[in-house]
Amino acid sequence: MTGQRLVVVHPDAEVLAEAAAARLLTRILDLQSVRSPVHVVLTGGTVGIKTLAAVANSTVRHAVDWTGVHLWWGDERYLPDGDADRNETQARGALLDHLDGLPAGNVHPMPAADGEHDVDWAAEQYAAELARFAPEGSAAPVFDVVLLGMGPDAHVASLFPGHPAGTVTGRPTVGVRSSPKPPPERVSLTFEMIQASSEVWIIAAGAEKADAVSAGLAGADRATAPAAAATGTRLTLWLLDSAAASR
Ligand SMILES: O=C(O)[C@H](O)[C@@H](O)[C@H](O)[C@H](O)COP(=O)(O)O
């Protein structure tokens, strides 16, 4: 089931990141007024991390009860713990390390490369973590908001055009090899997991994303434009700057 789709365009990448941060904080506050916990999925990429930095710089973040927020990742580069290129490392630097009210147990990073296990093992580990926080009879929590960056090839998370990981079903996570975007090994949520989420927000900036935005919004098939399949059951929100929306 896919919900409403909205497209919002902001003047440039800086306003986009600030507006996405303000929207995220407001959504968390709205959700917290009716229930706890709230589950939010973070993304890597420049715009995704800029958005997290904007959350860190916002006074409104102090209105959020972070003890009731669980943070997950849509994908992760399969690199050693602490590697500067890990999405987790960048998210901690941009935001998480500044949230003193956020319990460590509320942060659920995807496994780091340990020199012993492969990405399939890492994907299995994350599926087990999702299951630990799932409601009775489910394999994973229902994510309230999934943040996704998007590549110029319309990839989201680590689901790339024509890559077999994009066709995996029956599982919430998948190990990715030969990623066209370095590094080659990653862990990703599957489309099935993304599509089970309440809201999916695709945040994209820059003229180099314009063709991908156009294909994604035109409903191209997921093999050519994975972003087209990144939908939420309640809402799919495209947050763009004017350059990315120029087509
Ligand atoms: O691990 C990753 O690389 C990201 O999760 C990836 O999906 C990213 O969000 C897009 O590639 C957009 O990245 P940019 O915003 O830097 O273009």
Ligand as a Chemical Component Dictionary entry (heavy atoms), coordinates in Angstrom:
data_LIG
# 
_chem_comp.id                   LIG 
_chem_comp.type                 NON-POLYMER 
_chem_comp.pdbx_formal_charge   0 
_chem_comp.three_letter_code    LIG 
# 
loop_
_chem_comp_atom.comp_id 
_chem_comp_atom.atom_id 
_chem_comp_atom.alt_atom_id 
_chem_comp_atom.type_symbol 
_chem_comp_atom.charge 
_chem_comp_atom.model_Cartn_x 
_chem_comp_atom.model_Cartn_y 
_chem_comp_atom.model_Cartn_z 
_chem_comp_atom.pdbx_ordinal 
LIG O1  O1  O 0 25.855 5.331  1.706  1  
LIG C1  C1  C 0 25.548 6.144  0.838  2  
LIG O2  O2  O 0 26.316 6.491  -0.063 3  
LIG C2  C2  C 0 24.217 6.827  0.892  4  
LIG O3  O3  O 0 23.334 6.273  1.741  5  
LIG C3  C3  C 0 23.659 7.016  -0.490 6  
LIG O4  O4  O 0 22.424 6.377  -0.710 7  
LIG C4  C4  C 0 23.508 8.519  -0.636 8  
LIG O5  O5  O 0 22.423 8.972  0.170  9  
LIG C5  C5  C 0 23.283 8.919  -2.067 10 
LIG O6  O6  O 0 24.356 8.384  -2.830 11 
LIG C6  C6  C 0 23.264 10.440 -2.205 12 
LIG O7  O7  O 0 24.505 10.940 -1.800 13 
LIG P1  P1  P 0 24.857 12.490 -2.044 14 
LIG O8  O8  O 0 23.781 13.265 -1.286 15 
LIG O9  O9  O 0 26.232 12.670 -1.468 16 
LIG O10 O10 O 0 24.782 12.724 -3.519 17 
# 
loop_
_chem_comp_bond.comp_id 
_chem_comp_bond.atom_id_1 
_chem_comp_bond.atom_id_2 
_chem_comp_bond.value_order 
_chem_comp_bond.pdbx_ordinal 
LIG O1 C1  DOUB 1  
LIG C1 O2  SING 2  
LIG C1 C2  SING 3  
LIG C2 O3  SING 4  
LIG C2 C3  SING 5  
LIG C3 O4  SING 6  
LIG C3 C4  SING 7  
LIG C4 O5  SING 8  
LIG C4 C5  SING 9  
LIG C5 O6  SING 10 
LIG C5 C6  SING 11 
LIG C6 O7  SING 12 
LIG O7 P1  SING 13 
LIG P1 O8  DOUB 14 
LIG P1 O9  SING 15 
LIG P1 O10 SING 16 
# 
